[in-house]
Amino acid sequence: MKLYNLKDHNEQVSFAQAVTQGLGKQQGLFFPHDLPEFSLTDIDAMLELDFIERSSKILSAFIGDEIPPEILEERVRKAFTFPAPVKQVEEDVGCLELFHGPTLAFKDFGGRFMAQMLTHISGDKPVTILTATSGDTGAAVAHAFYGLKNVRVVILYPRGKISPLQEKLFCTLGGNIVTVAIDGDFDACQALVKQAFDDEELKQKLGLNSANSINISRLLAQICYYFEAVAQLPQEARNQLVVSVPSGNFGDLTAGLLAKALGLPVKRFIAATNANDTVPRFLQNGDWSPNLTVATLSNAMDVSQPNNWPRVEELFRRKNWRLKDLGVAAIDDDTTKATMRELKSKGYISEPHAAVAYRALRDQLHPGEYGLFLGTAHPAKFRESVEEVLGEPLTLPQALAERADKELLSHNLPADFAALRELMMSKAQ
């Protein structure tokens, strides 16, 4: 598999290099040189396969002969040990539930596949994973790499700006997992990660890698559950399918669009954001003007400069698709709360991010279409806000209950690269 740097097309790397490096020169994202495409007959046959077999075929189409198919399938089997069911919410709407993994969020798919790929590629060479999280990524990456040999993980997150239960899920592990609460927002954390990758000494000494959705292995893994969703739908729904994706850093939407590029029958996508509406405003008026990030109820989407957007634009350019055909919506907190209550009245308990996606979908779905919105996290991961909005207690799933009373092991740092560098170098000793 060959990939090129979106900021410098002359920089071309293999899949193994892209997974290991994370980012290219000038902090450029890697993008596939070849965009494979399955025929309609291939797609129909693949939708009859089980999740592991089908996912292995999808990933092999991109990765090629760099990883033998039988080894790839074995790694996929180790990564995807949980289902991605579609739950019917209304006659013409379903929710793709991506929260049945160990950390109850969609990031488990990408995090666990990346861990399998990195350990396969790196062998015995020490690696330091450095990543920023607005919530779910941190937990997924921490649990995916926890206890793995020769891997240290450093996770930055905005102090006081993620849900307490999310924090408990990944900041209580210790061992090879180092968590750092930064005084700032998610964008400040992301900026620190980028600075670290510009520091050649740090990169070389620690074997730096990023596990954000910018890493190509995570992105490719996420393509697989879009196929799994369609495999569960009746033929009439497949023919008129609209998918609404809660969007913060836009990795999930990028994966969905790559699934469409492979030939998956999706009529259109909707990018559903909260008040951090850089992309909806850009598609409406052509002006890319990120505002300061604002805190919202759907806090994992509180991102005003989405890292994956250049990949979305590149894919549209390569496929000759029109950006104006991408649906967009910006849903405020009051509407999110009202939508959570509306879903409850239909018998479906949702957290804020899925509610944002459902609202955008319901508002833009046409008669005769079938809508699918992504449930990216278990409602209990946002227990405080969900209980307050819905007015009833939630039962904690075991994965959260067993961590709720554990002590936080995080370091507290200002949004200052020198302080972060010192901490990382000390942990390397």
Stockholm file with secondary structure:
# STOCKHOLM 1.0

chainA/1-429         MKLYNLKDHNEQVSFAQAVTQGLGKQQGLFFPHDLPEFSLTDIDAMLELDFIERSSKILSAFIGDEIPPEILEERVRKAFTFPAPVKQVEEDVGCLELFHGPTLAFKDFGGRFMAQMLTHISGDKPVTILTATSGDTGAAVAHAFYGLKNVRVVILYPRGKISPLQEKLFCTLGGNIVTVAIDGDFDACQALVKQAFDDEELKQKLGLNSANSINISRLLAQICYYFEAVAQLPQEARNQLVVSVPSGNFGDLTAGLLAKALGLPVKRFIAATNANDTVPRFLQNGDWSPNLTVATLSNAMDVSQPNNWPRVEELFRRKNWRLKDLGVAAIDDDTTKATMRELKSKGYISEPHAAVAYRALRDQLHPGEYGLFLGTAHPAKFRESVEEVLGEPLTLPQALAERADKELLSHNLPADFAALRELMMSKAQ
#=GR chainA/1-429 SS CEEEETTEEEEEEEHHHHHHHCSCGGGCCEEESSCCCCCHHHHHHHTTSCHHHHHHHHHHHHHGGGSCHHHHHHHHHHHCCSCCCEEEEETTEEEEECCCSTTSBTHHHHHHHHHHHHHHHHTTSCEEEEEECSSHHHHHHHHHHTTCTTEEEEEEEETTCSCHHHHHHHSSCCTTEEEEEEESCHHHHHHHHHHHHTCHHHHHHHTEECCSTTSHHHHHHHHHHHHHHHHTSCHHHHHTEEEEEECSSSHHHHHHHHHHHHTCCCSEEEEEECSCCHHHHHHHHSCCCCCCCCCCSSGGGCCSSCTTHHHHHHHHHHHTCCGGGSEEEECCHHHHHHHHHHHHHTTCCCCHHHHHHHHHHHHHCCTTCEEEEEECBCGGGGHHHHHHHHTSCCCCCHHHHTTTTSCCCCEEEESCHHHHHHHHHHHHC
#=GC SS_cons         CEEEETTEEEEEEEHHHHHHHCSCGGGCCEEESSCCCCCHHHHHHHTTSCHHHHHHHHHHHHHGGGSCHHHHHHHHHHHCCSCCCEEEEETTEEEEECCCSTTSBTHHHHHHHHHHHHHHHHTTSCEEEEEECSSHHHHHHHHHHTTCTTEEEEEEEETTCSCHHHHHHHSSCCTTEEEEEEESCHHHHHHHHHHHHTCHHHHHHHTEECCSTTSHHHHHHHHHHHHHHHHTSCHHHHHTEEEEEECSSSHHHHHHHHHHHHTCCCSEEEEEECSCCHHHHHHHHSCCCCCCCCCCSSGGGCCSSCTTHHHHHHHHHHHTCCGGGSEEEECCHHHHHHHHHHHHHTTCCCCHHHHHHHHHHHHHCCTTCEEEEEECBCGGGGHHHHHHHHTSCCCCCHHHHTTTTSCCCCEEEESCHHHHHHHHHHHHC
//
